[in-house]
Each structure stands twice: as C-alpha cells, then as structure tokens.
Amino acid sequence: MKKVILTLLALSVCCNLTAQSTFISNLKAKAAKGATIYGIVECNGTPLEGVAVSDGYSIVKTDKKGVYNLVSEKKNGNVFITIPSGYEAPVAAGDVQPQYWAALTADSTTAERHDFELKAVENDKHVMLAITDIHLSNQLGDIDQLKTIVMPRIREEVEKYRKQGIPVYTMCMGDSSFDLFWYDFLFDIKDFRTTIGKIGYPTPIFHTMGNHDNDGATEPNAETDFNATKKYREVFGPTYYSFNIGKVHYIMLDNLRYRNEKRKNMKPGKNMAGARNYDHIVVEEQLEWLRKDLAMIEDKSTPIVVGMHSPVFRMLSEHNSRELYSYFHDSEGKRTLPPALYFASTFAEFKSVHFVTGHSHKLITTHCSQAVDYPQIANIIDHNVGAICGAWWFTAAHGGPHLAPDGAPAGFKVFPVDGKQIEWYYTATDCGAQKQFRAFDLNTVRDYYRTNGEMRVFLENNPQRTDFATVEDNRVAIHIWDWAPDWKVKVTENGKELKVTHQPMENPQYTVAYCIPKSVWRRNLKKDAFVEDKTAHMFHVVASAADTTLEISVTDSFGHTYTETMVRPKAFSKHIE
C-alpha cells in the first residue's frame, strides 16, 4: 500500500513538473530595462521571430533573436506563448498538455527568464476533437467508463486520421472535475489531470475551465472569481490564451464569473464556502486581452475558433424558431441578450467564427445567421457539444446505454480542417460517427408503456411526463442528434416518400435509462437537472401499416448521408439500436 501511495505521489509531482515549459535555451537573452519577464522562443536552436507572448494582460512579440520582454505585474502567475502556425509545443511523456506556458516564481519586481521550444510541423490540414464535461469525481465507475466506453471511440477517430498523416488535437471545454466532490471524494482538478495522463489520452489537449473547475472553498469577496481559479491555474496554467494550428486561430476563454455567494439557510457541502453560483459572462479584463490578441491577426478571413465552457447563443426554440436568446448575464447577474452581443462584436471583423462550448450536456448547433434582426452575428456558429459524461455517467452505471440528457448518445464533436475550410460531425460513444440518428417505432414504444409495470408506476408518480401508451398507430420518430436547419430528412415506404414533420418529443429511451432509475431513489423527479422534457431534434412520419419497412435517409450540412433500413416492428428497450 505504501508503495502505491508513493507511486501516486510521484505521478502527481511529475504531472506538476511537466505541465509547463521547463525548457532552458542555450541562446543568450538579456532582460530589457523595466522588464519583469523575458526569454527565448526557438525551434531546434533557431530563434523564432514574431511569436506572441503574454501574461494575460500585455502581448509582445519576439524579435529577430527570438527574445521577448514583458513588463508585468505577474497577477495571473504565468506567462504563455501563442503557438504560431506550422509549429507545435512539446508534450512530455505521460502528459497531455502542450508546454506553451510557464509558472512565474519571482516577485513582481524581479526579472525572471522563461524559454519556450517549438517543433516545426505541417498542420494546415488537421483535425480538432471537441470534448467537454468529463466530470471525473471517482464515483459511479466514471474512470472505468471513461476507459472502456469513451476512449476506444476517441482512439478510433484519432487513428483514422493519423493513418492519413493528419495531425489530431483536442479542445476540452471545461467541467473536467466536479467541485463539490473535490473534498467529499478527495478527487480534484489535479487528480483529473493525472488520470487523463495515466489512461493514455492520444492527443495534446488544450483546456479551458468550467464552473465545476472552480474551487468552491473560496470565500466570497471581490476577488472570488480570480481566487477560485488558483488550483486550476496551478495545474493547467492560463485560464485564457490562444494558439494557431495551420490557418486557424484558436482562442480559449473563461466565460464564467464565479460568485460562490453565501445564502440564508444554505448548506453548501463539505468544505464549501458558498453556493457555487456563477454568471455566464466574459469579464472586461479578459475582453481587453482578447482585443489585443485579435488585433495581431492581419488576415480577417482567418477562421476563428473560440473554446468556452458556456454556450453563448441559442434559438428560443430549436423547433422552427429564429428568435435568439443567450446564456450571458449582465453586471447584476440577470440573463439577457445585450452582453452576448457585446461580446460577439469583438469578432465583427472576421468572416468565419465558431464558438465551441459545453455546459448544457446537450448537442445543439446554433447558426446565428438564422436569427432574425441580428445580421451583425451572422458570421458566428455556436457548437454546443454534448457531454463526455452524458447524464453524469448515470445511465451506463445503472445498466443502460451511455446517454446525454436530450436522449442522444454521449460523445464528442470532430472538426476536420483543410486550410480555411472547417467541417464537423458528431461521434457517439456507443455507435461511432457512422450513425447520426436513432429511429423509434412508436408502436412498440406504446406497447412498452402499456405493459411495463415499472413504467406505469413511474407515470402515476410523474403525470407531467408523456404517456406514449396513447400514441396513434404506426407513427415513427427519428432523433437526429446534431440536426441543423440545412439538414435533409427523407423517408420512403414501398418506394413512396412519406411526409416528414419536425415535432419536439420526449426521448423514450432516456426515460427508461435515466428517469425511471433516478425516480427510484429521488422520488420527486422535478428536482433533477438532467430530466429531459422534449428534444427539438425529433422528426416524425406515419406509416401505412405496422409491419412495413422504411428507408430513412438523413443528409448533413456537408452532403454526407446516413441511412437506416428500418424493419418494423422494431423492438424498443433502453438498449434500442
């Protein structure tokens, strides 16, 4: 046991040591007058000119000798480079994070040197995986689920592209941990990093933080938002930064203002100082840095990809709606659209902007060009990516498939990039990328709801839920997980095309896999944040009989077609394929 503990400690120390750049260049550098941070950026002993270096406030560029000088108060405790196109930062063995940053160790008046090394690589054509909301806390078998359910799919996608000589990277949009359990289960953000390294995640990961990556033990005051990120910054470095891969400029931001307020009669949890509450917003201090970062990009046709935890824009209803709303809050903590529009205006000069977000645990792609009255954000697409953990690892832990709260399979998004052209698709952990929808024969769903005793008890106690026992004959529902308005759905029966209607619906598979098991021990289902009401990504047809075969064809935004020959009756259970 003692040996195991010592080994884990060694791994933890190693993780801390390799999290940042410890490179020491042989090239000479001297601090300029007044500079408090300086150093060299090089590639194989050759100095690199024009590399952006920042402390999160000021941004400077290296000179012809690869030297940079920063006058910094060192508030964030780190210095980082913006990795230039055609280069990669090294990743230490057993680690996953590129070494693009270094921790500051001297006081604010002392000049300290930090060097960075890069390696040249051809990455105009590359692939970016988008993962989010892993929520490791060492419960519900989450680490084993990550190893056995999620990692095989990630490795499958990575190997597919590496065989073609295409480099693959990963963006992680936060909530890697679960703050409430940092102390309850002694598993915090550092343990997450160690775990990811030990399971052999196959690509470099660029992290940003989520609301659950803040330290809930932070006392609420004027500096709560900053102080709560201390452990994150020690493990992952800057909470906002940028990098280039090929012709794409990537930016990682922290779009949460942590409050952790004390509330009357509140029981915050073990070692928690407050309610762990927060606002969805990019604070002005961060926006000032962002404007400086974007000003460095001369070519405004450069695609911009912004990783954040919280989604920025949504349609009021994904079902035939063009009315926009936002998660963002104003200075008083009220959710309203103007702060999001203000934030979005930062990117007004750029032709193509992609927000890649998490938090909701649902898969929703919002094309802002579809919104009425807001032409100024037509350049933005908000990709709200489904959670790796699905419904917090619950469904698979209780014998079901690995599902998200909208009933879609848990998974991640893949962005193949060729120059300035970006495509995307979703990869489900249970069925991979080759399947993008699931069809339900509502005749068999109806039979299940009529005859299953557990379902009848559940509906009696939760009358607000849909009772599919009353559904009409021969209706078929098709759940298209990453549906967007330009997708096409076609269904034929005996060569005749059926009328397809877009109609929100509860996902019956999720009801069986999540809601019923949860209601056994949490009797009031209304209090559960992951109870799915209706997903908008449902399409319906009515067949002529109960035993006809349907040909279902779904075509995505890029002309890729996914099909199913649906032989009916099609069985229904929580494990329906």
Phi, psi and omega per residue, in radians:
M1 nan -0.734 -3.139
K2 -1.073 -0.703 3.129
K3 -1.098 -0.710 3.125
V4 -1.081 -0.776 3.141
I5 -1.078 -0.773 3.133
L6 -1.102 -0.671 3.109
T7 -1.112 -0.765 3.121
L8 -1.111 -0.693 3.094
L9 -1.094 -0.710 3.130
A10 -1.111 -0.725 3.092
L11 -1.083 -0.710 3.136
S12 -1.114 -0.768 3.114
V13 -1.087 -0.751 3.121
C14 -1.035 -0.738 3.131
C15 -1.030 -0.789 3.136
N16 -1.110 -0.665 -3.104
L17 -1.235 -0.624 -3.065
T18 -1.627 -0.050 -3.122
A19 -1.167 -0.430 -3.038
Q20 -2.273 2.993 3.103
S21 -1.294 2.180 3.007
T22 -2.011 0.255 -3.105
F23 -1.135 2.421 3.058
I24 -2.133 2.009 -3.119
S25 -1.359 2.608 3.028
N26 -1.473 -0.163 3.121
L27 -1.320 2.614 -3.091
K28 -1.462 2.460 3.068
A29 -2.572 2.538 3.131
K30 -2.325 2.376 3.132
A31 -1.168 2.311 3.045
A32 -1.267 2.816 -3.140
K33 -1.032 2.215 3.109
G34 1.559 -0.254 -3.113
A35 -1.252 2.439 3.101
T36 -1.944 -0.211 3.033
I37 -2.398 2.334 3.111
Y38 -2.651 2.956 3.106
G39 2.902 -2.945 -3.076
I40 -2.110 2.487 2.913
V41 -2.067 2.185 -3.050
E42 -2.493 2.901 3.025
C43 -2.338 1.945 -3.131
N44 0.922 0.747 3.095
G45 1.489 -0.076 3.127
T46 -1.743 2.167 -3.138
P47 -1.141 2.516 -3.141
L48 -1.908 2.159 3.135
E49 -1.593 2.536 3.002
G50 1.431 0.244 3.094
V51 -1.440 2.229 -3.135
A52 -1.309 2.383 3.139
V53 -2.308 2.429 -3.021
S54 -2.550 2.717 2.975
D55 -1.882 0.187 -3.075
G56 1.644 -0.073 3.131
Y57 -2.218 -1.073 3.090
S58 -1.688 2.703 3.052
I59 -2.284 2.243 3.061
V60 -2.205 2.944 3.093
K61 -2.102 2.602 3.090
T62 -1.204 2.594 3.123
D63 -1.534 -2.957 -3.096
K64 -1.061 -0.438 3.134
K65 -1.608 0.149 -3.137
G66 1.311 0.234 -3.046
V67 -1.660 2.422 3.021
Y68 -2.169 2.671 3.055
N69 -2.399 2.239 3.136
L70 -2.132 2.324 2.949
V71 -1.650 1.884 -2.962
S72 -2.371 2.512 3.000
E73 -1.495 -0.113 3.039
K74 1.096 0.554 -3.090
K75 -1.088 -0.757 -3.089
N76 -1.315 -0.255 3.095
G77 1.352 0.244 3.120
N78 -2.648 2.851 3.014
V79 -2.267 2.501 -3.091
F80 -2.521 2.730 3.071
I81 -1.847 2.702 2.930
T82 -1.615 1.860 -3.088
I83 -1.002 2.166 -3.110
P84 -1.366 2.827 3.093
S85 -1.019 2.474 3.118
G86 1.464 0.183 -3.138
Y87 -2.395 2.797 2.985
E88 -2.296 2.621 2.985
A89 -1.554 2.531 -3.110
P90 -1.150 2.684 3.037
V91 -2.167 2.152 -3.098
A92 -1.204 2.671 3.094
A93 -1.004 2.327 -3.124
G94 1.399 0.109 -3.122
D95 -2.147 3.008 -3.108
V96 -2.260 -0.209 -3.031
Q97 -1.689 2.257 3.050
P98 -1.068 2.493 -3.082
Q99 -1.547 1.264 -3.124
Y100 -1.783 0.037 -3.087
W101 -2.414 2.860 3.087
A102 -2.500 2.489 3.098
A103 -1.357 2.406 3.098
L104 -1.515 2.357 -3.023
T105 -2.072 -0.333 -3.115
A106 -1.641 2.890 3.110
D107 -1.209 2.997 -2.985
S108 -1.192 -0.231 -3.119
T109 -1.774 -0.129 -3.059
T110 -1.745 2.260 3.100
A111 -1.279 2.227 3.101
E112 -2.246 2.571 -3.047
R113 -1.792 2.343 3.045
H114 -2.425 2.085 -3.117
D115 -1.792 2.764 3.125
F116 -2.389 2.452 3.056
E117 -2.018 2.582 3.104
L118 -2.300 2.769 3.030
K119 -2.129 2.481 -3.125
A120 -1.298 2.460 3.135
V121 -2.706 2.585 3.062
E122 -1.550 1.932 -3.084
N123 -2.360 0.408 3.008
D124 -1.003 -0.674 2.997
K125 -1.756 2.073 -3.126
H126 -2.676 3.023 3.113
V127 -2.242 2.341 3.076
M128 -1.999 2.117 2.992
L129 -1.525 2.425 3.093
A130 -2.000 1.950 3.109
I131 -2.082 2.697 -3.128
T132 -2.798 2.794 3.008
D133 0.907 1.040 3.077
I134 -1.326 -0.681 3.020
H135 0.953 0.915 3.047
L136 -1.327 2.281 3.100
S137 -2.513 0.144 3.135
N138 1.089 0.798 3.024
Q139 -2.516 2.891 -3.114
L140 0.964 0.399 -3.126
G141 1.111 0.512 -3.009
D142 -1.096 -0.652 -3.140
I143 -1.163 -0.744 3.085
D144 -1.136 -0.683 3.081
Q145 -1.094 -0.711 3.106
L146 -1.056 -0.746 -3.129
K147 -1.174 -0.787 -2.942
T148 -1.665 -0.477 -3.095
I149 -1.767 -0.810 -3.011
V150 -1.506 -0.875 -3.003
M151 -1.058 -0.672 3.089
P152 -1.004 -0.667 3.119
R153 -1.218 -0.713 3.112
I154 -1.092 -0.803 3.135
R155 -1.108 -0.629 3.104
E156 -1.050 -0.829 3.132
E157 -1.151 -0.742 -3.123
V158 -1.085 -0.824 -3.102
E159 -1.137 -0.597 3.131
K160 -0.995 -0.717 -3.115
Y161 -1.499 -0.622 3.126
R162 -1.110 -0.544 3.073
K163 -1.108 -0.420 3.098
Q164 -1.611 0.049 -3.119
G165 1.359 0.346 -3.101
I166 -1.749 2.143 3.128
P167 -1.203 2.565 -3.094
V168 -2.188 2.408 3.134
Y169 -2.293 2.986 3.128
T170 -2.370 2.384 2.907
M171 -1.833 2.316 3.071
C172 -2.030 2.084 -3.006
M173 -1.622 0.523 2.929
G174 1.626 -3.102 -2.977
D175 0.933 0.805 3.058
S176 -1.234 -0.502 -3.130
S177 -2.063 -2.973 3.059
F178 -2.410 1.836 -2.978
D179 -0.916 -0.656 -3.091
L180 -1.077 -0.492 -3.080
F181 -1.753 0.069 3.044
W182 -0.961 -0.680 -3.065
Y183 -1.795 -0.590 3.127
D184 -1.136 -0.723 -3.096
F185 -2.002 0.116 3.132
L186 0.888 0.837 -3.138
F187 -2.411 1.727 -3.055
D188 -1.942 -2.877 -3.044
I189 -1.111 -0.553 3.085
K190 -1.164 -0.689 3.112
D191 -1.153 -0.631 3.058
F192 -1.030 -0.847 -3.114
R193 -1.044 -0.782 3.123
T194 -1.056 -0.749 -3.117
T195 -1.098 -0.794 -3.133
I196 -1.066 -0.690 3.096
G197 -1.151 -0.713 -3.090
K198 -1.205 -0.586 -3.117
I199 -1.402 -0.077 3.055
G200 1.319 0.818 3.058
Y201 -0.965 2.318 -2.869
P202 -1.511 0.004 -3.137
T203 -2.364 2.832 2.932
P204 -1.090 2.525 3.123
I205 -2.079 2.255 2.989
F206 -1.752 2.007 -3.017
H207 -1.708 2.638 2.803
T208 -2.366 2.955 -2.999
M209 -1.777 2.642 3.032
G210 -1.943 3.117 -3.118
N211 -1.076 -0.587 -3.125
H212 -1.438 0.038 3.042
D213 -1.698 0.046 2.996
N214 -1.459 2.691 3.127
D215 -1.523 1.873 -3.106
G216 -1.186 -0.162 3.073
A217 -1.408 -0.040 -3.132
T218 -1.248 2.186 3.125
E219 -1.178 2.362 -3.131
P220 -1.234 2.188 3.054
N221 -2.827 -2.936 -3.079
A222 -1.116 -0.400 -3.102
E223 -1.872 0.293 -3.078
T224 -1.006 -0.795 -3.087
D225 -1.021 -0.732 3.127
F226 -1.314 -0.811 -3.063
N227 -1.129 -0.562 -3.117
A228 -1.214 -0.243 3.130
T229 -1.618 0.034 -3.020
K230 -0.981 -0.864 -3.117
K231 -1.129 -0.673 3.101
Y232 -1.061 -0.810 -3.120
R233 -1.119 -0.563 3.099
E234 -1.192 -0.576 -3.083
V235 -1.581 -0.760 -3.016
F236 -2.006 -0.126 3.125
G237 1.517 -2.456 -3.024
P238 -1.110 2.543 3.088
T239 -1.517 -0.184 2.999
Y240 -2.581 2.454 -3.062
Y241 -2.997 3.138 3.139
S242 -2.488 2.861 3.064
F243 -2.793 2.777 3.105
N244 -1.993 2.424 2.952
I245 -2.288 2.037 -3.067
G246 1.038 -2.244 -3.100
K247 -1.689 0.206 -3.107
V248 -1.923 2.395 3.071
H249 -1.790 2.083 3.141
Y250 -1.804 2.466 3.113
I251 -2.328 2.330 3.064
M252 -1.979 2.201 -3.067
L253 -2.192 2.744 2.986
D254 -1.805 1.791 -3.091
N255 -1.815 0.714 3.061
L256 -2.306 2.324 3.044
R257 -1.855 1.882 -3.038
Y258 -1.387 2.238 -3.123
R259 -1.858 -0.803 -3.135
N260 0.873 0.835 -3.045
E261 -1.269 2.593 2.992
K262 -1.442 2.417 -3.124
R263 -2.255 2.638 -3.106
K264 -1.036 2.347 3.109
N265 1.049 0.403 -3.098
M266 -1.438 2.411 2.975
K267 -1.983 1.610 -2.940
P268 -1.250 -0.303 -3.070
G269 1.895 2.876 -3.063
K270 -1.006 2.140 3.101
N271 1.105 0.158 3.080
M272 -1.487 2.420 -3.094
A273 -1.624 -0.314 -3.077
G274 -2.738 -2.791 -3.017
A275 -1.478 -0.040 -3.125
R276 1.074 0.460 -3.134
N277 -1.464 2.890 -2.999
Y278 -2.838 2.851 3.020
D279 -1.918 2.582 3.007
H280 -1.545 1.875 -3.068
I281 -2.970 2.616 2.933
V282 -1.766 1.984 -3.036
V283 -1.207 2.733 -3.008
E284 -1.051 -0.667 3.121
E285 -0.970 -0.751 3.112
Q286 -1.237 -0.661 3.112
L287 -1.082 -0.652 3.107
E288 -1.059 -0.747 3.081
W289 -1.139 -0.731 -3.119
L290 -1.037 -0.750 3.132
R291 -1.071 -0.694 3.106
K292 -1.151 -0.694 3.131
D293 -1.106 -0.838 -3.115
L294 -1.179 -0.528 3.140
A295 -1.121 -0.371 3.127
M296 -1.324 -0.218 -3.090
I297 -1.613 1.863 -3.093
E298 -1.327 -0.660 -3.117
D299 -1.489 1.830 -3.064
K300 -1.352 -0.037 3.004
S301 -1.507 -0.022 3.091
T302 -1.085 2.162 3.066
P303 -1.124 2.383 3.121
I304 -1.942 2.199 3.075
V305 -2.071 2.107 -3.062
V306 -1.994 2.040 3.073
G307 -1.621 2.215 3.109
M308 -2.535 2.829 3.127
H309 -1.325 -0.875 -2.992
S310 -1.632 2.428 3.035
P311 -1.100 2.687 -3.130
V312 -1.761 -0.911 -3.073
F313 -2.096 2.544 3.008
R314 -2.508 2.729 2.900
M315 -1.415 2.544 -3.113
L316 -0.972 -0.644 2.992
S317 -2.458 2.287 3.113
E318 -1.223 -0.187 -3.134
H319 -1.636 1.748 3.042
N320 0.952 0.691 3.139
S321 -2.080 2.531 3.055
R322 -2.149 0.223 -3.129
E323 -1.559 2.178 -3.009
L324 -1.587 2.533 2.919
Y325 -2.476 3.083 -3.081
S326 -2.500 2.671 2.995
Y327 -1.300 -0.351 -2.956
F328 -1.120 2.627 3.118
H329 -1.949 2.722 3.006
D330 -1.535 -3.014 -3.068
S331 -1.117 -0.365 3.132
E332 -1.662 0.084 3.119
G333 1.456 0.252 3.129
K334 -1.658 2.299 -3.136
R335 -1.249 2.204 -3.077
T336 -2.785 2.784 -3.037
L337 -1.355 -0.671 -3.065
P338 -0.905 -0.752 3.120
P339 -1.047 -0.614 3.099
A340 -1.198 -0.711 3.101
L341 -1.142 -0.667 3.079
Y342 -1.076 -0.790 3.085
F343 -1.078 -0.797 -3.108
A344 -1.107 -0.499 -3.134
S345 -1.083 -0.362 3.108
T346 -1.054 -0.464 -3.064
F347 -1.825 0.266 -3.001
A348 -1.058 -0.510 -3.079
E349 -1.343 -0.223 -2.986
F350 -1.732 2.502 -3.038
K351 -1.288 -0.707 -3.029
S352 -2.327 2.043 -3.101
V353 -2.265 2.258 3.123
H354 -2.091 2.089 2.954
F355 -1.577 2.214 3.104
V356 -2.020 2.009 -2.919
T357 -2.321 3.034 3.132
G358 -2.383 -2.293 2.976
H359 1.355 -0.842 -3.030
S360 -1.340 -0.331 -3.046
H361 1.195 0.199 -3.133
K362 -2.056 2.789 -3.112
L363 -1.830 1.817 -3.104
I364 -2.441 2.112 3.102
T365 -1.858 2.094 -3.092
T366 -1.911 1.962 3.037
H367 -1.529 1.840 -3.068
C368 -1.136 -0.314 3.072
S369 -1.130 -0.330 3.122
Q370 -1.417 -0.238 -3.081
A371 -1.311 2.475 3.072
V372 -1.420 2.532 2.977
D373 1.301 0.103 -3.117
Y374 -2.294 1.058 -3.131
P375 -1.106 -0.349 -3.088
Q376 -1.211 -0.248 3.117
I377 -2.013 0.356 -3.133
A378 -1.138 -0.276 3.140
N379 -1.452 -0.003 -2.990
I380 -1.929 2.346 2.920
I381 -2.094 2.245 3.113
D382 -1.814 1.910 3.119
H383 -1.632 1.707 3.078
N384 -1.521 1.879 -2.942
V385 -1.556 2.413 3.083
G386 -1.092 2.661 -3.037
A387 -1.330 2.481 2.982
I388 -1.034 -0.702 -3.104
C389 -1.382 -0.079 -3.073
G390 1.063 -2.185 3.052
A391 -1.588 1.061 3.081
W392 0.978 0.741 3.042
W393 1.190 0.123 -2.969
F394 -1.264 -0.789 -2.955
T395 -1.134 -0.790 3.123
A396 -1.215 -0.598 3.111
A397 -1.107 -0.405 -3.125
H398 -1.941 0.542 2.967
G399 1.503 0.101 -3.131
G400 -1.825 -3.058 3.029
P401 -1.292 2.903 -3.103
H402 -1.522 1.660 -2.997
L403 -1.961 2.683 3.013
A404 -1.635 2.926 -3.067
P405 -1.145 -0.239 3.034
D406 -1.652 0.148 3.134
G407 1.515 -0.171 3.067
A408 -1.264 2.678 3.037
P409 -1.124 2.468 3.039
A410 -1.067 2.703 -3.122
G411 3.039 -2.645 -3.079
F412 -2.650 2.916 -3.096
K413 -1.897 2.539 -3.112
V414 -2.083 2.254 3.140
F415 -2.047 1.660 2.990
P416 -1.292 2.289 -3.073
V417 -2.148 2.271 3.068
D418 -2.251 1.747 -3.038
G419 1.156 -2.046 3.117
K420 -1.759 0.072 -3.134
Q421 -1.645 2.192 -3.109
I422 -2.122 2.227 2.987
E423 -2.039 3.065 3.133
W424 -2.772 2.679 3.017
Y425 -2.729 2.842 -3.110
Y426 -1.787 2.424 3.061
T427 -2.003 2.019 3.122
A428 -1.441 2.493 -3.119
T429 -1.196 -0.469 -3.082
D430 -1.577 -0.500 -3.050
C431 -2.289 0.063 3.072
G432 1.328 -2.872 -3.074
A433 -1.490 -0.261 -3.050
Q434 -1.305 -0.193 3.126
K435 -2.118 2.283 -3.092
Q436 -2.184 0.140 3.115
F437 -2.736 2.874 3.057
R438 -2.375 2.287 -3.094
A439 -1.830 2.398 -3.136
F440 -1.987 2.195 2.974
D441 -1.454 1.811 -3.018
L442 -1.248 -0.215 2.969
N443 -1.089 -0.819 -3.130
T444 -1.324 -0.533 3.014
V445 -1.079 -0.759 3.127
R446 -1.041 -0.771 3.128
D447 -1.079 -0.724 3.127
Y448 -1.079 -0.805 -3.118
Y449 -1.159 -0.520 -3.137
R450 -1.347 -0.610 -2.935
T451 -1.877 -0.339 -3.082
N452 -1.396 2.062 -3.066
G453 -1.090 -0.709 3.137
E454 -1.090 -0.683 3.122
M455 -1.138 -0.720 -3.121
R456 -1.128 -0.705 3.092
V457 -1.127 -0.758 3.126
F458 -1.006 -0.807 -3.098
L459 -1.211 -0.585 3.068
E460 -1.085 -0.668 -3.134
N461 -1.493 -0.230 -3.118
N462 -2.359 1.202 -3.043
P463 -1.150 -0.230 3.119
Q464 -1.295 -0.242 -3.128
R465 -1.410 2.689 3.135
T466 -1.231 2.301 3.062
D467 -1.779 1.731 -3.110
F468 -1.260 -0.012 3.064
A469 -1.105 -0.288 -3.082
T470 -1.846 0.124 -3.059
V471 -1.159 2.645 -3.124
E472 -1.220 2.853 -3.128
D473 -1.116 2.436 2.867
N474 1.163 0.369 3.056
R475 -1.416 2.449 3.083
V476 -2.167 2.301 3.109
A477 -1.937 2.440 -3.116
I478 -2.154 2.046 3.135
H479 -1.686 1.948 3.139
I480 -1.815 1.895 -2.871
W481 -1.115 -0.824 -3.062
D482 -1.901 0.585 -3.104
W483 -0.939 2.470 3.011
A484 -2.353 2.803 -3.044
P485 -1.002 -0.395 -3.133
D486 -1.611 0.081 3.041
W487 -1.314 2.670 3.140
K488 -2.109 2.400 3.137
V489 -2.159 2.212 3.135
K490 -2.323 2.309 3.114
V491 -2.293 2.262 3.087
T492 -2.156 2.613 3.097
E493 -2.287 2.031 -3.086
N494 0.938 0.699 3.107
G495 1.430 -0.092 -3.130
K496 -1.757 2.279 -3.127
E497 -1.336 2.291 3.122
L498 -1.641 2.662 3.092
K499 -1.267 2.238 3.129
V500 -1.816 2.211 3.082
T501 -2.014 2.539 3.126
H502 -1.683 1.969 -3.018
Q503 -2.530 2.099 3.106
P504 -1.032 2.624 -3.107
M505 -2.812 2.561 2.935
E506 -1.089 2.540 3.084
N507 -1.571 1.909 -3.056
P508 -1.119 -0.517 3.091
Q509 -1.092 -0.718 3.127
Y510 -1.190 -0.625 3.086
T511 -1.034 -0.773 -3.115
V512 -1.242 -0.703 -3.029
A513 -1.433 -0.485 -3.061
Y514 -2.088 -0.953 -2.964
C515 -1.159 -0.742 3.139
I516 -1.159 -0.896 3.091
P517 -1.014 -0.676 3.126
K518 -1.129 -0.678 -3.077
S519 -1.197 -0.287 3.128
V520 -1.131 -0.712 -3.107
W521 -1.945 -0.188 3.041
R522 -2.154 1.597 -2.889
R523 -1.120 -0.572 3.129
N524 -1.659 1.688 -3.067
L525 -1.151 -0.386 -3.103
K526 -1.074 -0.446 -3.087
K527 -1.407 -0.097 -3.080
D528 -1.543 2.185 -3.091
A529 -1.195 -0.361 -3.052
F530 -1.774 0.287 3.032
V531 -1.343 2.022 -3.131
E532 -1.437 2.274 3.077
D533 -1.530 -1.378 3.117
K534 -2.374 2.313 3.014
T535 -1.613 2.409 -3.106
A536 -1.388 -0.218 -3.030
H537 -1.551 0.710 -3.136
M538 -1.947 2.362 3.121
F539 -2.207 2.529 -2.978
H540 -2.226 2.529 2.933
V541 -2.382 2.763 3.058
V542 -2.059 2.059 3.138
A543 -1.431 2.933 -3.095
S544 -1.460 -0.363 -3.111
A545 -2.685 2.998 -3.060
A546 -1.390 -0.328 -3.003
D547 -2.069 0.346 3.103
T548 -1.472 2.700 3.108
T549 -1.676 2.301 3.138
L550 -1.882 2.447 2.998
E551 -1.796 1.995 -3.078
I552 -1.886 2.256 -3.141
S553 -2.271 2.205 3.136
V554 -2.191 2.208 -3.107
T555 -2.059 2.244 -3.062
D556 -1.517 -3.016 -3.051
S557 -1.105 -0.350 -3.044
F558 -1.946 0.254 3.077
G559 1.462 0.134 3.077
H560 -1.420 2.269 -3.056
T561 -1.938 2.374 3.133
Y562 -2.113 2.363 -3.011
T563 -2.283 2.781 3.000
E564 -2.572 2.272 2.918
T565 -1.576 1.822 -3.024
M566 -1.605 1.781 3.097
V567 -1.449 2.128 -3.079
R568 -1.972 2.576 0.031
P569 -1.138 2.463 3.073
K570 -1.871 2.188 -3.066
A571 -1.071 2.667 3.075
F572 -2.196 2.323 2.987
S573 -2.845 3.137 3.099
K574 -1.188 -0.229 3.131
H575 -1.861 0.370 3.126
I576 -0.962 2.454 3.082
E577 -1.849 nan nan
